[in-house]
Amino acid sequence: MRIVIAGGHGQIAQRLERLLAGRGDEVAGVIRRPGQAGDLLALGAEPVVCDLESASVADVARHLEGADAAVFAAGAGPGSGIERKETVDRAAATLFADAAEAAGVRRFLVVSSMGAGSEPPPGTDPVFAAYLRAKGAADEDVRARAGLDWTILRPGSLTDDPGTGRVRLAESTGRGSVTRDDVAAVLAALLNEPGTAGRTLELVSGDTPVAEAVRAAAG
């Protein structure tokens, strides 16, 4: 399987690239800076330099040709302002979905965020509120597409603790945290589970092994 990952130098994406390359998949990571290429090569991934904030749909579609699946794992990052939440977390996600459809790539995963589906409560930090709104708008755009077999994954608070391999994955899990290792493991499993297409799933740490949790979500 060939998988193209937007945001290929991100923390979750790099973990996913290592997992996919390790199981024998062909994986490419879309990156903005050429200087990041060596990190991807070390993980067994092909670096693809393309700035999703300035590229056209046709530009991105060329990089997706021949892929079996696409994963949107890009994000403006915690140090960015409101404007880049719109240009990356919303607009780049829409662009990547447009490009996947143009290239005929049906399987499409989105790394979103818990809370993206509702209006942020009063008192929420304005930048974080903009992030949640941007993610929610991108999710809605993807869900409206008949040309994609999409799955939207909404993790809870992310940690860098070692993965446990055990999670809770459901349409609603309640608030909680989850390791980036476990998010990557769930994404890798979702790629091989077409029964989760058309599902928006929340993810937190739990007691169920990843493979079992993904099978149950497809049921």
C-alpha positions as CSV (number, residue, x, y, z in Angstrom):
1,M,0.0,0.0,0.0
2,R,1.2,3.5,-0.8
3,I,0.2,6.2,1.7
4,V,0.8,9.9,1.4
5,I,0.8,11.9,4.7
6,A,0.3,15.7,4.8
7,G,2.3,17.3,7.6
8,G,4.9,14.6,7.2
9,H,7.3,16.1,9.7
10,G,4.8,16.4,12.5
11,Q,5.1,14.4,15.7
12,I,2.2,12.0,14.9
13,A,3.2,11.8,11.3
14,Q,6.7,10.7,12.0
15,R,5.5,8.0,14.3
16,L,3.1,6.8,11.7
17,E,5.7,6.9,8.9
18,R,8.0,4.7,11.0
19,L,5.1,2.2,11.6
20,L,4.0,2.0,8.0
21,A,7.6,1.7,6.6
22,G,8.2,-1.0,9.3
23,R,5.3,-3.1,8.1
24,G,6.3,-2.8,4.5
25,D,4.1,-0.1,3.2
26,E,5.4,2.6,0.8
27,V,5.0,5.9,2.6
28,A,5.6,9.5,1.5
29,G,5.5,12.6,3.8
30,V,4.5,16.0,2.5
31,I,6.8,18.6,4.1
32,R,7.2,22.3,3.7
33,R,11.0,22.7,4.3
34,P,13.6,20.8,2.3
35,G,15.8,20.6,5.4
36,Q,13.3,18.2,7.0
37,A,13.9,15.6,4.2
38,G,16.7,13.7,6.1
39,D,14.5,13.0,9.1
40,L,11.9,11.3,6.9
41,L,14.4,9.3,5.0
42,A,15.7,8.0,8.3
43,L,12.2,6.8,9.1
44,G,11.9,5.0,5.8
45,A,9.6,7.6,4.2
46,E,9.9,9.4,0.9
47,P,10.0,13.2,1.5
48,V,7.8,15.3,-0.8
49,V,8.4,19.0,-0.6
50,C,5.2,20.9,-1.1
51,D,3.8,23.9,0.8
52,L,0.1,23.3,1.2
53,E,-0.5,26.9,2.0
54,S,0.5,28.0,-1.5
55,A,0.2,24.9,-3.7
56,S,-2.7,24.4,-6.1
57,V,-4.9,21.4,-6.2
58,A,-3.2,20.1,-9.3
59,D,0.2,20.5,-7.6
60,V,-0.8,18.3,-4.7
61,A,-2.8,15.8,-6.9
62,R,0.4,15.0,-8.7
63,H,2.0,13.9,-5.5
64,L,-1.0,11.7,-4.7
65,E,-1.1,9.9,-8.0
66,G,-0.9,6.2,-7.5
67,A,-1.5,6.4,-3.8
68,D,-3.9,4.0,-2.1
69,A,-4.6,6.3,0.9
70,A,-4.0,9.8,2.1
71,V,-3.7,11.0,5.7
72,F,-4.1,14.7,6.7
73,A,-1.9,15.1,9.8
74,A,-0.8,18.7,9.2
75,G,-1.3,21.5,11.7
76,A,-0.2,25.1,12.2
77,G,1.3,24.2,15.5
78,P,1.0,25.6,19.0
79,G,3.1,28.7,18.4
80,S,1.0,29.9,15.4
81,G,-1.7,32.6,15.4
82,I,-5.3,32.7,14.4
83,E,-4.6,33.3,10.7
84,R,-2.6,30.1,10.3
85,K,-5.3,28.1,11.9
86,E,-7.4,29.0,8.9
87,T,-4.7,28.6,6.3
88,V,-3.4,25.2,7.6
89,D,-5.9,23.5,9.8
90,R,-8.8,24.4,7.6
91,A,-7.8,25.5,4.1
92,A,-4.9,23.0,3.7
93,A,-7.1,20.1,4.8
94,T,-9.7,21.1,2.2
95,L,-7.0,21.4,-0.4
96,F,-5.6,18.0,0.4
97,A,-9.1,16.5,0.2
98,D,-9.6,18.2,-3.2
99,A,-6.3,16.8,-4.4
100,A,-7.2,13.3,-3.2
101,E,-10.4,13.3,-5.1
102,A,-8.7,14.7,-8.2
103,A,-6.1,11.9,-8.0
104,G,-8.7,9.2,-7.5
105,V,-7.5,8.4,-3.9
106,R,-10.6,7.3,-2.0
107,R,-9.2,6.3,1.4
108,F,-8.7,9.5,3.4
109,L,-7.9,9.9,7.1
110,V,-8.0,13.1,9.0
111,V,-6.3,13.8,12.3
112,S,-8.6,16.3,13.9
113,S,-9.1,17.2,17.6
114,M,-11.6,16.4,20.3
115,G,-13.9,19.3,20.7
116,A,-13.7,20.2,17.0
117,G,-17.4,19.4,16.5
118,S,-18.9,22.0,18.8
119,E,-18.5,25.7,19.5
120,P,-15.7,26.4,22.1
121,P,-17.1,27.3,25.5
122,P,-16.9,30.9,26.7
123,G,-13.5,31.8,28.1
124,T,-11.6,29.5,25.7
125,D,-8.2,31.0,24.6
126,P,-8.9,32.8,21.3
127,V,-6.2,31.0,19.4
128,F,-7.3,27.6,20.6
129,A,-10.9,28.5,19.8
130,A,-9.8,29.4,16.3
131,Y,-8.0,26.1,16.0
132,L,-11.1,24.1,17.1
133,R,-13.3,26.1,14.7
134,A,-10.9,25.5,11.8
135,K,-10.7,21.8,12.6
136,G,-14.5,21.6,12.8
137,A,-14.9,23.3,9.5
138,A,-12.4,21.1,7.8
139,D,-14.1,18.0,9.2
140,E,-17.5,19.2,7.9
141,D,-16.0,19.7,4.5
142,V,-14.5,16.2,4.4
143,R,-17.7,14.6,5.6
144,A,-19.7,16.2,2.7
145,R,-17.6,14.4,0.1
146,A,-19.0,11.4,-1.7
147,G,-15.7,10.8,-3.5
148,L,-13.8,9.9,-0.3
149,D,-13.9,6.9,2.0
150,W,-13.1,9.2,4.9
151,T,-12.5,8.5,8.6
152,I,-12.0,11.5,11.0
153,L,-10.0,10.8,14.2
154,R,-10.4,13.2,17.1
155,P,-7.8,12.4,19.8
156,G,-7.9,13.9,23.3
157,S,-5.1,15.8,24.8
158,L,-1.8,14.5,23.3
159,T,1.2,13.3,25.4
160,D,4.7,12.1,24.6
161,D,4.5,9.2,27.1
162,P,5.3,5.8,25.6
163,G,2.4,4.2,23.9
164,T,0.4,1.5,25.8
165,G,-1.2,-0.1,22.8
166,R,-4.5,0.2,24.6
167,V,-7.1,2.8,23.8
168,R,-10.8,3.8,23.9
169,L,-12.1,4.5,20.4
170,A,-15.7,5.4,19.8
171,E,-18.0,8.1,18.5
172,S,-18.0,9.6,21.9
173,T,-15.4,8.7,24.6
174,G,-15.5,11.6,27.0
175,R,-12.5,13.8,27.8
176,G,-9.1,12.3,28.3
177,S,-5.6,12.1,27.0
178,V,-3.8,9.8,24.7
179,T,-0.2,9.3,23.7
180,R,1.0,10.2,20.2
181,D,2.4,6.7,19.9
182,D,-1.1,5.3,20.3
183,V,-2.6,7.8,17.9
184,A,-0.2,6.7,15.2
185,A,-0.9,3.0,15.9
186,V,-4.7,3.7,15.6
187,L,-4.1,5.5,12.3
188,A,-2.1,2.6,10.9
189,A,-4.8,0.2,11.9
190,L,-7.6,2.4,10.4
191,L,-5.8,2.4,7.1
192,N,-6.4,-1.3,6.9
193,E,-10.0,-1.2,8.1
194,P,-12.3,0.1,5.4
195,G,-15.3,-0.6,7.7
196,T,-14.5,2.6,9.5
197,A,-15.2,4.8,6.4
198,G,-17.8,7.4,7.1
199,R,-17.1,7.5,10.8
200,T,-16.0,10.3,13.1
201,L,-14.2,8.7,16.1
202,E,-12.9,10.1,19.3
203,L,-9.7,8.6,20.9
204,V,-8.4,8.5,24.4
205,S,-6.3,6.1,26.4
206,G,-8.1,3.0,27.5
207,D,-8.0,-0.7,28.1
208,T,-8.8,-2.2,24.6
209,P,-5.9,-3.3,22.4
210,V,-5.6,-1.0,19.3
211,A,-6.5,-3.7,16.7
212,E,-9.5,-4.8,18.7
213,A,-10.7,-1.2,19.2
214,V,-10.5,-0.5,15.5
215,R,-12.3,-3.7,14.6
216,A,-15.1,-2.8,17.0
217,A,-15.3,0.7,15.6
218,A,-15.9,-0.8,12.2
219,G,-18.7,-3.1,13.4
